[in-house]
Each structure stands twice: as C-alpha cells, then as structure tokens.
Amino acid sequence: MINSFEDIQKFGKENLDNAVKALAVQQKSVQAIATEVADYSKKAVEAGSATFEKLVGVKTLDKAIEIQTEAAKAAYEGYVAHATKVGELFTELTKETFKPFEGVIAKVQGK
C-alpha cells in the first residue's frame, strides 16, 4: 500500500520510466516493421516487372502459362515468408513493450 508522498513519487517515477522504455522499444520495432514492409513491396514490384518483361517476349501460350505459374508460386512463397516475418516482428513488439511493466504487475499481484 502507498503510505507516503515519497512512495507516490517513487511509484510515479517508476511508471514513467517504464512507459519511456516501452515507447523506445515500440519506436524501434515499428521502424523494423516498416522497413520489412517497404522491402517486400519493392521486391514484389520488381518481380512483377520482371514477369511482365518475360511475358512480352513469349511466342506460345504454353510458355506464357509456365511463366505465370512460376511467378504465382514465387509470389505466394514470398508473401508467406513476409507475413511470417511481420508476424514475428509484431510478437516481439508486444513482448518487448510489456517487459518494463512486468515488475509493476508482479508488485500488484503480490500485494
């Protein structure tokens, strides 16, 4: 229980410090997520352009279908890898954001 003004100040300072740490982690994690999304977008546009260039030079329908099939497979695999990576980054963001507050939660649960 909070018994004095000094306890209130200490509690407030601890919570402010924890919030600052959590915000710093969030900023770094959101930057990593934004970088990953930008990289994926750039790669997807480049792959689409490369596929289009291949299709322009095609002489047969079979070759066009083959190129489209390969492109679709590569796009799917790239998207799954990207989604997995972004999911991991969000999971890490959540874990790291709440890590500074674990001590506060433990104190509250203990009392």
C-alpha positions in Angstrom: 0.0 0.0 0.0 1.1 3.5 -0.6 1.9 5.1 2.7 3.6 8.5 2.0 4.1 11.2 -0.6 7.6 9.7 -1.3 6.0 6.4 -2.1 3.6 8.1 -4.5 6.5 9.9 -6.2 8.6 6.8 -6.4 5.7 4.9 -7.9 5.0 7.6 -10.4 8.7 7.8 -11.4 8.9 4.0 -11.9 5.8 4.1 -14.1 7.1 7.0 -16.2 10.4 5.3 -16.6 8.6 2.1 -17.7 6.5 4.0 -20.2 9.5 5.7 -21.7 11.3 2.3 -22.1 8.2 0.8 -23.7 7.8 3.7 -26.1 11.5 3.4 -27.1 11.0 -0.3 -27.8 7.8 0.4 -29.8 9.6 3.0 -31.9 12.4 0.6 -32.8 10.1 -2.2 -33.5 7.7 -0.2 -35.7 10.7 1.0 -37.7 11.7 -2.6 -38.3 8.2 -3.5 -39.4 8.0 -0.5 -41.8 11.4 -1.5 -43.3 10.3 -5.0 -43.8 7.0 -3.9 -45.5 8.9 -1.5 -47.7 11.5 -4.1 -48.7 8.7 -6.6 -49.5 6.8 -4.1 -51.6 9.9 -3.2 -53.6 10.7 -6.9 -54.2 7.1 -7.5 -55.3 7.1 -4.7 -57.8 10.5 -5.8 -59.2 9.2 -9.4 -59.5 6.0 -8.2 -61.2 8.0 -6.1 -63.7 10.4 -9.0 -64.4 7.4 -11.3 -65.1 5.8 -8.7 -67.4 9.1 -8.4 -69.4 9.2 -12.2 -69.8 5.6 -12.3 -70.9 6.1 -9.7 -73.5 8.7 -11.8 -75.3 6.6 -15.0 -75.2 5.7 -16.7 -78.5 3.5 -19.6 -77.3 0.6 -19.9 -74.9 2.3 -22.8 -73.1 5.4 -20.7 -72.3 3.1 -17.8 -71.0 1.3 -20.2 -68.7 4.6 -21.6 -67.5 5.9 -18.1 -66.7 2.7 -17.1 -65.0 2.7 -20.3 -62.9 6.3 -19.7 -61.8 5.5 -16.1 -60.9 2.4 -17.0 -58.9 4.4 -19.7 -57.0 7.2 -17.3 -56.3 4.7 -14.5 -55.2 2.9 -16.9 -52.9 6.1 -18.1 -51.3 7.4 -14.6 -50.9 4.2 -13.4 -49.3 4.1 -16.3 -46.8 7.7 -15.6 -45.8 6.9 -11.9 -45.5 3.7 -12.5 -43.4 5.6 -14.8 -41.1 8.4 -12.3 -40.6 6.0 -9.4 -39.9 4.0 -11.7 -37.5 7.3 -12.4 -35.6 8.1 -8.7 -35.5 4.7 -7.9 -34.1 5.0 -10.7 -31.5 8.4 -9.4 -30.5 7.0 -5.9 -30.3 4.3 -7.0 -27.9 6.6 -8.9 -25.7 9.2 -6.2 -25.5 6.6 -3.4 -25.0 5.2 -5.0 -21.8 8.6 -6.2 -20.4 9.2 -3.0 -18.5 5.9 -3.4 -16.7 6.5 -7.0 -15.5 7.9 -5.7 -12.2 4.9 -3.4 -11.6 2.5 -6.3 -12.3 4.4 -8.6 -10.0 4.2 -6.0 -7.2 0.5 -5.5 -7.7 -0.1 -9.3 -7.7 2.0 -9.7 -4.6 0.0 -7.2 -2.6 
